[in-house]
Amino acid sequence: MNPILAHLGFRPEERVIIIHADDLSMCQATILPSQNFSCWFRQRQR
């Protein structure tokens, strides 16, 4: 397991996605996936 992810509190069985913020909304191909991820992430926080 990546030691930085462990330091941030993630467990080995968890999946982590790292998004390069500069890529979001840069082109049409990234807009819908970033919106879908954003909605999914908000639902998981509840």
C-alpha positions as CSV (number, residue, x, y, z in Angstrom):
1,M,0.0,0.0,0.0
2,N,1.1,3.5,-0.7
3,P,2.4,5.0,2.5
4,I,0.9,8.4,1.8
5,L,-2.6,6.9,1.4
6,A,-2.1,5.0,4.6
7,H,-1.1,8.3,6.3
8,L,-4.3,9.9,5.0
9,G,-6.3,7.2,6.7
10,F,-7.2,5.0,3.7
11,R,-7.3,1.2,4.3
12,P,-5.6,-1.2,1.8
13,E,-9.0,-2.6,0.6
14,E,-10.3,0.9,-0.2
15,R,-10.1,2.4,-3.7
16,V,-8.8,5.9,-4.1
17,I,-9.1,8.1,-7.2
18,I,-6.7,11.0,-7.6
19,I,-7.9,13.7,-10.0
20,H,-5.5,16.1,-11.6
21,A,-7.7,19.3,-11.0
22,D,-6.3,20.9,-14.2
23,D,-8.0,18.2,-16.3
24,L,-11.5,18.8,-15.0
25,S,-13.7,20.8,-17.4
26,M,-10.8,21.3,-19.7
27,C,-12.7,19.7,-22.6
28,Q,-16.1,18.3,-23.2
29,A,-14.9,14.7,-22.5
30,T,-14.2,15.5,-18.9
31,I,-17.3,17.5,-17.9
32,L,-19.9,14.7,-17.6
33,P,-17.5,12.2,-15.9
34,S,-16.5,14.9,-13.3
35,Q,-20.1,15.7,-12.6
36,N,-21.0,12.0,-12.2
37,F,-18.1,11.6,-9.8
38,S,-19.0,14.7,-7.9
39,C,-22.6,13.4,-7.4
40,W,-21.3,9.9,-6.4
41,F,-18.9,11.4,-3.9
42,R,-21.5,13.6,-2.2
43,Q,-23.8,10.6,-1.8
44,R,-21.1,8.6,-0.1
45,Q,-20.5,11.4,2.4
46,R,-24.0,11.2,3.8
